[in-house]
Amino acid sequence: MTTTSGHRGLEMEEPLIFELDSPGQSGVDLPLPPTTYTRLGRVAPRDSLGLPGLTEPQVVRHYTRLSQKNYSIDAGFYPLGSCTMKHNTRLGEKLARLPGFADLHPLQPISTVQGALALIDALAGWLKALTGMAAVAMTPAAGAHGEMCGMMAIRAAHDHRGGPPRLRVLVPESAHGTNPATAAALGFTVETIPATAEGRVDVAVLKAKLGPDVAALMLTNPNTCGLFERDILTISQAVHEAGAFLYCDGANFNAIVGRVRPADLGVDAMHINLHKTFSTPHGGGGPGSGPVVFSQALAPFVPLPLILHDDDGLRLAETRDEDEGTALAYGRMKAFHGQVGVFVRALAYTLSHGADGLYQASGDAVLSANYLLARLKGAFNAPFTGPCMHEALFDDRSLKGTGVTTLDIAKALIDEGFHPMTVYFPLVVHGAMLIEPTESETKATLDQFIATMLALADRAKAGDAAWFQSAPRLTPRRRLDETAAARKPILRWKPNA
Ligand SMILES: *Cc1c(COP(=O)(O)O)cnc(C)c1O
């Protein structure tokens, strides 16, 4: 249905802010300043900056409308596998907005930020306790950045030991794309370890590929098929015997937090996605925080800055220093001290749960996923037998011959008011649908989602492929040309384009 205004019900059609421009409009009404002159000389701007002119109400409406177009965990179920879209507690949000944290400037004198340092230090203590690890680097800005941090420490440790260069990194087939990307970005050669028919690392192939030129294995546990790597102790032992390190992608830590300590599995370095496991709104790419925990063997190589305790309180070691145990630190990952707003939320989440609450949270996350798996596996094919961890994986085998694809199921879910699951990842199964409910959904929500999925499966099997191919029908934009969007992205708005 089309409307005269272009709006649909109370959902507003919203142009770009540049298209709303009326030159000269402004949110303030001040007299023109007296004549000024520029001291920029030859670097003075030649043209106007091209900023749009709008009134304050126009700006408020523009951004409010945009925010309403952004599906969020606060609005509905968001079962995006691997992303852990869990509820973000209002307590965490409230504490993160305390002016003592929110209004800090990273260049403030250390004596004025003792509270923030104490908070970072307390969270670091929890992360070490929950993982059993010896050290933690708090600054990495997200999971992928944490991978880089951990792999740089591994490289620094190998350089320090000397010996022939170790330039190969082994990565299981089911790994998140950031793992091989990180290794390749650091100049390592990436080699893939295939998955077994059980969706786990093929230990025989791993052992055959290990050698004196392997720097590390990058493993995810639980892996991205939602399965626990049962052979993890054999794996870590083999990796260590080859003189390599075990890097663990800890993005799935929410499945085991409070129950399994990665140190006990033989892990040497692991990033923790605070924004996943310990809550923080992170749809649309941020903000994230990816602290990395390190074993005793890698602890000397952690990047700066380090928080140190001395007689005057807490301070930051920002440079290498022979006396402070920072002599082997390899430098820093980013300016300043990390994502304090995410730290506040993570510590609020941790302290409000407590050790017993974290234990229950991981248990509930696994229970919810297994409930979905049990209820849906009659209608959608589960490629691996047995229970899952925190996410349930299906492939598209049961859709065979219907003309309906995984993508069509995802688009039909949008019309039903659900954010689609992760699709086509992991790559080890065909047409993957990876569903992660997290611990924070009620059974009623899961039941509603299950009923929807079962109805979609029935409709697909009834031969209604055309209906699927025209979904979504109820969104402001429908099927986009995703190939053109990826191949020929238009990233810049031009006037009258
Ligand atoms: C989310 C995720 C990452 C990357 O984390 P970012 O914070 O998005 O950089 C890496 N590995 C796995 C398994 C993930 O789920």
PDBQT file of the ligand as one rigid body, heavy atoms in Angstrom, charges set to zero:
ROOT
HETATM    1  C1  LIG A 501      32.031 -12.230  17.437  1.00  0.00    +0.000 C 
HETATM    2  C2  LIG A 501      33.089 -13.206  17.167  1.00  0.00    +0.000 A 
HETATM    3  C3  LIG A 501      34.395 -12.797  16.848  1.00  0.00    +0.000 A 
HETATM    4  C4  LIG A 501      34.795 -11.366  16.603  1.00  0.00    +0.000 C 
HETATM    5  O1  LIG A 501      34.496 -10.494  17.636  1.00  0.00    +0.000 OA
HETATM    6  P1  LIG A 501      34.275  -8.945  17.349  1.00  0.00    +0.000 P 
HETATM    7  O2  LIG A 501      34.106  -8.350  18.699  1.00  0.00    +0.000 OA
HETATM    8  O3  LIG A 501      33.075  -8.822  16.469  1.00  0.00    +0.000 OA
HETATM    9  O4  LIG A 501      35.517  -8.437  16.655  1.00  0.00    +0.000 OA
HETATM   10  C5  LIG A 501      35.357 -13.779  16.700  1.00  0.00    +0.000 A 
HETATM   11  N1  LIG A 501      35.042 -15.079  16.812  1.00  0.00    +0.000 NA
HETATM   12  C6  LIG A 501      33.799 -15.511  17.089  1.00  0.00    +0.000 A 
HETATM   13  C7  LIG A 501      33.532 -16.988  17.223  1.00  0.00    +0.000 C 
HETATM   14  C8  LIG A 501      32.776 -14.581  17.274  1.00  0.00    +0.000 A 
HETATM   15  O5  LIG A 501      31.538 -15.008  17.539  1.00  0.00    +0.000 OA
ENDROOT
TORSDOF 0
